[in-house]
Amino acid sequence: MNQKKEYENLNKKIFRQYCKEVLENASKNAKIQKDKQIIKYLEKLLKIEKPKNILIYIPLKNEPNIVSFINKNRKKYNLFVPFMEGVSFKIVKYRLPLRQKKFQIKEPPNSFSKETKIDLAIVPVLGVDGDYRRIGFGKGMYDRFFSSLSYKPKIAFVQIKKCFTKKRICDLHDIKANYYITPEKFIKIKR
């Protein structure tokens, strides 16, 4: 995205494709170290925010692998994960065994417990725009979920390789971060 002409014509669709390519080309050998650094930053985030209920994710291939973070913290905190329902998701308590569903997403069994208010959400991203809004895979599931909440939890975006544009290319309904975490940086966004 260094070419001026490309940047002038940059939109969400083009940037999403660019970020997918960046993540596909990220070195697999260095990924373990990058995952460790992200987990270190997530531990820092827990000390800052002191959450009780945390929305996490089960990592896909090009997302930060936070499984060791989950295993370490599953008894200290109430961990929840997305459970797909139609075009959005609800949250369910993280528990084993996990089952693979659509889009290669793994989920625990469905839970019919009452809705829990989450304090902190750790959300994987493909890219981030200049307003610190999320560029995901284009399904809008996270956007629909967060827009359905009557409260605003703290949101931390995590990314295995930085894919950021200063340009504001997202829509107002795209979720916005309070924190942006890559292996190189831990950024608290001032609002």
N, C-alpha and C positions, 0 to 999 in steps of 0.2 A: 504494500500500500504506500510505497514511497513515491510513486510517480504522481506528479501534481494533477495530471488530467484524471487519473483514476479517483483521486481524493475529491475532486470537484464533483464527480458523478456518483460519489459514494451514497449508497442507501442501505437499508437494513438487510435486504436480500443479498446484495453483493458482499457486504461485510460478513454476513453469516457464512457464506461460502468460503470466503478468505480465511475465516477463523477455523472452519472445519479442516481446511488444508494445513494450516499452521499446526493444529493438534495432531493430525495424521502424520506429519513429518517430524514431530517432536522425538527426540532420541529416547529409545526404550531403555537403554543402559542407565541413563541419568534419571529416569522416572522414579526409581526407588528413593534416591536422595531428595528429589523434588517433593515426593509424597511425605517424607520425613519432615522436611522443612515446613510444609503446610500444616502437618499435625502439630508441630511445635507452635506455630502461630495460632492454631485453634485452641491449644491449651492456654495460651496467653489471653485469648478472647474469653474463655470461661472465667478466668480470674478477674477480668475487667467487668463483664456483664453479670456474673453470678446467677446464671439462669437455673431454673428448676426443671422446666419442660422444654426440650429441644427437638426441633424438626431437623432430621438429618436425611441423608440419601444413601441408597445402596449403589456404590460406584459402577459405572459402565467403563468400557475399555479406555476411553480418552479423558476420563474424569479423574481427579485426585483420588487415590485409593486411601480411604479413611477407615478401613476395616479395623486396623489396630487401635485407632482412636475410639471407635465404637465399642470394641471389646474391653478396652480399659475403663470406659466411662459408663457402661450400661448399668452398673449397680449403683453408681453415684448420682445419676440423673435419670429422669424419665425421658427416654428416647422414643421418638415417633418417626415414622417414615410415611411417604405417600402411598396410598392404596388407590389405584386408578379406578375411577367410576365415570364411564362415558367420556366426556370431553374435559373433565377435571379430575380431581382426586379428593379423598378425605384422608385424615391422618389416622394411623393405627399404631399401637404400641409395637416397638421393635421386639421381635421374638423369633426364635427358630422353630421349625425349619423355614427356609426361604424357598419360594417357588418362582420359576421364570414365567413371565407373562409377555404381553405385547411389547414391541420395541426393545426386546432383550432385557427388560427391567425385571429385577427380582423383588419379590414382596413377601412379607410374612402372611400368615392366614388372616382372613378378614376378622375384624373385631366389631362387636356391636355395643361397645361401651359408650358412655356419654362423651360428648365433645369436650376436649381438653384445650385450655388456653395455653398456647405456646409462648415462651418468653423470647426465644432465639431460634432463628431458622438459618441453617447452613445450606446454601443453594449452589449447585454447580452451574457454571455458565460456559457458553461458547465464546461470547464476547461481551464487552461492556462499552457503552457510549460515553460521551462527554458529560452527560447528566448522571452518570453512574446507574444507568438503567440496564437491565438484563437483555441480552440477545441469547435466546435458547435455540432449541431445535425447530421452533416454528409451530408447535402444537398449541401453545398458550395455556397449558395446564397450570403452571405456577401462577400466571397472571389471574386466571379465573379463581383459583383457590384463594389467593390473598385478597382479591376484591370482594370475596364473599365474607371475609372476617369483619366483625364489628370493632376490632381493635387493631393496632399496628405493632406486631412484634419487631424486635431488632432483626435485621437481615444481613447476613454475611455471604458475599459471593466468593466462591473459590474456583480457581482455575490453575491447571497444571502448567500452562505456558501463557504468559500475558498476551492478550489480544484485545487491545484498547484503542479506541479512536477518540480524539478530542471533540470530534464533530457530534452534534446531537442528532441522532438518526432514529431513535426509538419513539414509540407512541406514548402518550401520557398514561395509558393503561398498563404499560410494561413496568414490572416491579423495579423498585429503586433500592440500592444498597445503603446500609449504614457503615459497612466494612467491605473492603475489597482485598482479598488475600491471594497472592501468587507466591511461588517459591522465593521470589526476589523481594517482595514487599508485603507489609502489613499496613494497610491504609485505613484510618478512621475518617469517614467522610463528615465534614462539618456541615451542619444544616442550620 
